[in-house]
Amino acid sequence: MTTRDSRADSAFHGRLAVLAASALLAAMLFALGVWQLERLAWKLDLIARVGARVAAAPVSPPGPADWAQVSAARDEYRHVVLGGTYLNNRETLVQAVTEEGPGYWVLTPLHADGGYFVLINRGFVTADAAAQSARQAGLIDGHATVKGLLRISEPRGGFLRANAPATDHWYSRDVAAIARARGVSPTAPYFIDADAAPNPGGWPRGGLTVIKFPNSHLAYALTWFALAVMAVLWGLWPTLEAARARRRLSHGGAAPPDGASP
């Protein structure tokens, strides 16, 4: 075998290795694109299911016999209604930032007609209206009916801030921890965001639940597919260049570069 044949054989195997690597990379990128399409289908289904729950007529929330089965997938944002009596002397303020600005969520235990307790997020108050003395009119006495959306407990605290029950500083709506701190039991493992029905005196302000699901899966899928195409082109480039060199040579052009077999 001549030196020229040896270079050509080496170049061929090099091109083959690049093709194999690009095929593997393209397959991986394509699989990521398919996965994002599957995520897109899941997200669209989630949005449709949550939208249907929010728009549905209110139903009774899960009672004690069903608490073990409560989950975000099955129950979150379900439109519910229940009656009971507020324990205003055991409310909890949880730091919040809403479209109204910074302030607090007011979580008040409701002694439900079924004999158990449910934490009700009655709504938002500014710092100026946080003290009960500033919103006496909104402290509902006697039997009340609450409509709103079922929400799942938030046990991990806020962003970079853990709840501190010992000092009564709360950054997330951790149902179990708040129920222990306020001495109410048995308490449902969820809380309810009250709807926008106005409270006497204007505070708290309910109906501020944000229902928004980021959905960039299609953009991600297209990005992965584009990268897969680029990987294929990268793998084919040496072979295409060698083919062009052979055509130039066959038409009397310059000799092919080293390693390009005529």
C-alpha positions in Angstrom: 0.0 0.0 0.0 1.4 3.4 -1.0 1.7 6.4 1.3 -1.2 8.0 -0.7 -3.4 4.9 -0.2 -2.5 4.9 3.5 -3.6 8.6 3.9 -6.8 7.9 2.0 -7.6 4.9 4.2 -6.9 6.9 7.3 -9.1 9.8 6.1 -11.9 7.4 5.3 -11.8 5.9 8.8 -11.7 9.4 10.3 -14.8 10.4 8.3 -16.5 7.2 9.4 -15.7 8.0 13.1 -17.1 11.6 12.7 -20.2 10.2 11.1 -20.7 7.7 14.0 -20.2 10.3 16.6 -22.5 12.8 14.9 -25.2 10.1 14.5 -25.0 9.3 18.2 -25.1 13.0 19.2 -28.0 13.6 16.8 -30.0 10.6 18.2 -29.5 12.0 21.7 -30.6 15.5 20.7 -33.6 14.1 18.8 -34.6 12.1 21.9 -34.5 15.3 24.0 -36.8 17.0 21.4 -39.2 14.1 21.6 -39.2 14.2 25.4 -40.0 18.0 25.3 -43.0 17.2 23.0 -44.2 14.7 25.5 -43.8 17.3 28.2 -45.7 19.8 26.0 -48.6 17.3 25.8 -48.6 16.8 29.5 -48.5 20.5 30.2 -51.4 21.3 27.9 -53.4 18.5 29.5 -52.6 20.0 33.0 -53.6 23.4 31.9 -56.9 22.1 30.5 -57.6 20.0 33.7 -56.9 22.9 36.0 -59.0 25.3 33.9 -61.9 22.8 34.1 -61.5 22.5 37.9 -61.5 26.3 38.4 -64.5 26.8 36.2 -66.6 24.0 37.6 -69.3 24.5 40.2 -68.0 24.3 43.7 -68.0 21.0 45.5 -67.3 20.0 49.1 -63.5 19.6 49.8 -62.1 16.2 50.7 -63.1 15.1 54.3 -60.9 13.2 56.8 -61.7 9.8 55.2 -60.2 11.0 51.9 -57.2 13.0 53.2 -54.6 10.3 52.5 -55.5 10.4 48.8 -55.2 14.2 48.5 -52.6 15.2 45.9 -51.7 18.1 43.6 -52.4 16.0 40.5 -55.9 15.1 41.7 -57.1 18.0 43.7 -55.1 21.3 43.4 -57.2 24.3 42.2 -60.4 22.3 42.7 -63.3 24.8 43.2 -64.7 24.0 46.7 -67.3 25.4 49.1 -67.7 24.7 52.9 -69.2 26.1 55.9 -68.0 26.6 59.5 -66.8 29.1 62.1 -63.6 31.1 61.9 -61.1 31.0 64.8 -60.0 34.6 64.4 -57.8 34.5 67.5 -55.6 31.8 65.8 -54.9 33.4 62.5 -51.4 33.4 60.9 -49.8 36.0 58.8 -47.6 34.6 55.9 -45.4 37.0 54.0 -46.4 37.5 50.5 -45.9 39.6 47.4 -48.9 40.1 45.1 -50.1 42.4 42.4 -51.2 44.6 45.3 -47.6 44.8 46.5 -45.8 43.3 49.5 -47.7 42.3 52.6 -49.2 39.1 54.1 -51.6 36.3 53.5 -54.1 35.9 56.3 -54.6 32.2 57.1 -57.4 31.6 59.6 -58.5 28.2 60.9 -62.1 27.4 60.0 -63.9 24.9 62.3 -65.8 23.2 59.5 -69.3 21.8 59.9 -67.8 18.3 59.6 -66.0 18.7 62.9 -62.5 19.1 61.5 -60.4 22.2 60.7 -59.4 23.8 57.4 -56.9 26.6 57.0 -58.5 29.3 54.9 -56.3 31.8 53.1 -58.8 34.6 53.5 -56.7 36.9 51.3 -54.1 39.6 51.2 -53.4 42.5 53.6 -50.8 45.2 53.3 -48.4 45.8 56.2 -50.6 48.7 57.4 -53.6 46.4 57.6 -51.8 43.4 59.1 -52.9 44.0 62.7 -56.4 42.8 63.5 -57.1 46.2 65.1 -56.7 47.8 61.6 -59.4 45.5 60.1 -61.9 44.7 62.8 -64.8 44.8 60.4 -63.3 41.9 58.4 -63.1 39.5 61.4 -66.2 37.4 60.7 -68.0 36.0 63.7 -70.5 33.2 63.6 -71.2 30.8 60.8 -69.6 31.6 57.5 -69.6 30.0 54.0 -66.3 29.9 52.1 -65.9 29.4 48.4 -62.4 29.2 46.9 -59.7 27.0 45.4 -58.1 24.0 47.1 -54.4 24.4 47.4 -51.6 22.0 48.4 -49.5 22.7 51.5 -46.1 24.4 51.1 -43.8 22.7 53.6 -40.5 23.9 52.3 -40.7 27.5 53.3 -40.1 30.5 51.1 -37.3 31.2 48.7 -34.1 30.9 50.8 -36.2 31.5 53.9 -37.4 28.7 56.2 -40.5 29.1 58.3 -39.7 29.9 62.0 -42.7 28.7 64.1 -40.9 29.5 67.3 -40.8 33.2 66.5 -44.0 33.2 64.5 -42.3 34.1 61.2 -43.9 32.4 58.2 -42.8 32.5 54.6 -44.9 29.7 53.1 -48.3 28.2 53.8 -47.1 25.1 55.6 -50.4 23.6 56.7 -49.1 21.0 59.2 -46.6 23.4 60.9 -49.2 26.2 61.2 -51.8 23.8 62.5 -49.4 22.6 65.2 -48.4 26.2 66.1 -52.1 27.2 66.5 -53.2 24.0 68.2 -55.9 23.0 65.8 -56.5 19.3 65.1 -57.6 17.4 63.1 -56.6 19.7 60.3 -57.0 19.0 56.5 -53.7 18.6 54.7 -54.6 21.4 52.3 -55.6 25.0 52.5 -58.2 27.0 50.6 -57.7 30.3 48.8 -60.9 32.2 49.4 -62.4 33.8 46.3 -62.8 37.5 45.6 -66.1 37.9 47.5 -65.5 41.2 49.4 -64.9 41.2 53.1 -66.4 43.8 55.4 -64.0 46.8 55.6 -62.2 45.7 52.4 -59.6 43.4 54.2 -58.4 40.8 53.6 -58.7 40.8 49.7 -59.3 37.3 48.3 -59.3 36.0 44.8 -55.6 36.7 44.2 -54.6 33.1 43.3 -52.2 33.1 40.5 -52.7 30.2 38.1 -49.9 30.2 35.6 -47.9 27.3 34.2 -44.8 28.2 32.3 -44.9 26.5 28.9 -41.8 26.7 26.8 -41.7 23.0 25.8 -42.3 23.6 22.1 -39.4 26.1 21.9 -37.2 23.7 23.8 -38.2 20.9 21.4 -37.5 22.9 18.3 -34.1 23.9 19.8 -33.2 20.2 20.4 -34.3 19.2 16.9 -32.3 22.1 15.3 -29.2 21.0 17.2 -29.8 17.4 16.0 -29.8 18.6 12.4 -26.6 20.6 13.0 -25.0 17.5 14.5 -25.9 15.5 11.3 -24.5 18.3 9.1 -21.3 18.3 11.2 -20.9 14.6 10.7 -21.6 14.8 6.9 -19.3 17.8 6.3 -16.0 15.8 5.9 -17.6 13.3 3.5 -19.2 16.1 1.4 -15.9 17.9 1.2 -14.2 14.7 0.1 -16.9 14.1 -2.5 -16.4 17.7 -3.9 -12.7 17.1 -4.1 -13.2 14.0 -6.1 -15.5 15.8 -8.5 -12.9 18.6 -9.0 -10.3 16.0 -9.7 -12.4 14.1 -12.2 -13.0 17.4 -14.1 -9.3 18.2 -14.2 -9.2 20.4 -11.2 -6.6 20.6 -8.5 -5.5 17.5 -6.7 -7.6 16.6 -3.6 -6.3 17.6 -0.2 -4.2 15.0 1.7 -6.4 12.2 2.8 -9.2 12.8 0.3 -9.3 9.7 -1.9 -10.0 10.4 -5.6 
